[in-house]
């Protein structure tokens, strides 16, 4: 991650493959994957630490950039479209940030 004001490297994260898809960026996090990968990593923008991860089953991989609706994280995969709730069953925890939200 590079700072916007001075161009200085804030943190660095290594992945198993080259990041080729457009990451999903929110105010505090980013969801990153590599084309053909079966893993989506959600990172804190401030320090690069993993906040959450999504792993797809065997012989399935991501085909496009993830996107976020008000209630769902949506992933296009080789086996179809997958949606993940952006909160727990009570509507309390945001999947992307891990922070408590109002139901």
Buried (B, 14 or more C-beta within 10 A) or exposed (E): BEEEEEEEEEEEBEEEEEBEBEBBEEEBBBBBBBBEBBBBBBBBBEEEEEBBEBEBEEEBBBBBBBEBEEEBBBBEBEEEEBEBEBBEEEEEBBBBBEEEEEE
